[in-house]
Amino acid sequence: QRKAGIHQRYLDKGHHVNAIFYSLEGSAIELQDTAQLQIQVLDGDKVLHSEDVSVHYVALLTAAENSWKVRILQAVPQF
């Protein structure tokens, strides 16, 4: 596909994020995210196919020094 010039492009159309769990001491958080994406199949710059999809993710983050560290990011069936 690469030699033929065919490739995919993912366009981010937005997210809806819900906090499901936040630990009492503030060291961990679980999030559910519904991402709206457009997936395009291209031949060079020409779009051969375009599809809008919703992808659902679950993420587990833990506190780091001055930020959050993603421990798990998993695509899941619709929740």
C-alpha positions, 0 to 999 in steps of 0.5 A: 500500500505504501508503494502504491501511495495508499494510506489512511488519515484520522481526523479528530472531530471531538471527544466526550469524556466522563470521569468514572472514578477518582481516588480519595487521595487523588492518585488515580482517575478512570475516564471514559471517552467517546471520540468522534473520528473521520477515517479517510483512505487516500491515494496520494491526496485523493480521498477514496473513502471517508467514514465517520465513526465513534470510538469508545475508550477507557483510560486509567491515569495515575498522578505523577510529579506535576501531571498525570501518567496514562497507565491504560488506554483501551478501545472498548465496545460501546458503553 
